[in-house]
């Protein structure tokens, strides 16, 4: 069996804070200010320590809170703790750096943009810009035009970037809710169809069995056996339909399918990464994968199953018995319908390996 697919979401959840670490290199400016100053050695040592403490708190804040929720409207309430520490350290450097303490402004603005609420971000933006002007103007505004301009650019860039991220998150949530609603409607239709057909058939056979009780006991028993079979089939269909309400991702279903193939001693060959599929389409594809794998397990008598995942493509093939010439059942029609509802196209035919090929494609 091929190697497990990668997990980029988990990677960024654990190591995304390193993106913030890259910018710590710009703390070289306050370090140079201290080094080029006429401060006595003990004061310079204290200054270096304050800059190091600022970098440590900044990184700790991103490491702790950026993996919890990402950018959000409400932000992280506990992120105010490291932010307060950053403000305190910045204030402590004022007697040593003077106007050069503006160098900490971009870090304060970025921290607020990504870890605090929207309202807090704008308050911090205004406060940092006002504080920078208050120390830069008396020291000679011309010497700090670049830093002040950098603060303004960061405010604009961070505001645009975080707004786009928040809208993207809200859009994904809306699409997921829509997918769940569509799945609920599908379940309601399926339950209605299953119960309507099965209960009608059971009712007719019960009437027939009742009439046969006095004239043909064996025929009545046969009808009762069929009623029991219909009842069992209806219960299984309802369980499968209700189970389909559970939102699942392609990655989750892939793990279940591979385990089932292993249990059946069918070798699974996987190529691609299920994490690359968008969340809404992933739900529909997971059910198609389940149905295709179920057909392989029940009917194909296969020894190998190939699963291929790529942007715009999901393919399942086996080397077992082909479906050529067989009637199209509910399972195949269900795969086609799920693909259609997900904006995709499902083709089912002969595989180059001798068995059946299910190919789902979308733009």
Buried (B, 14 or more C-beta within 10 A) or exposed (E): EEEEBEBEEEEBBEEBBEEBBEEBEEBEBBBEBBEEBEBEEEBBEBBBEBBEBBBBBBBBBBBBBBBEEBBBEEBBEEBBBBBEBBBEBBEBBEEBBBBBBBBBBBBBBBBBBBBBBBEBBBEBBEBBBEBBBEBBEEEEEEEBEEBBEBBEEBBEEBBEEBEEBBEEBEEEEEBBEEBBEBBEEBBEEBBEEBBEBBEEBBEEBEEBBEEBEEEEEEBBEBBBEBBEEBBEBBEEBBEEBEEBBEBBBBBBBBBBBBEBBEEBEBBBEBEBBBBBBEBBBBBBBBBBBBBBBBBBBEBBEBEBBBBBBEEEBBBBBBBBBBBEEEEEEEBBEBBBBBBEBBEBEBEBEEBEBBBBBBBBBBE
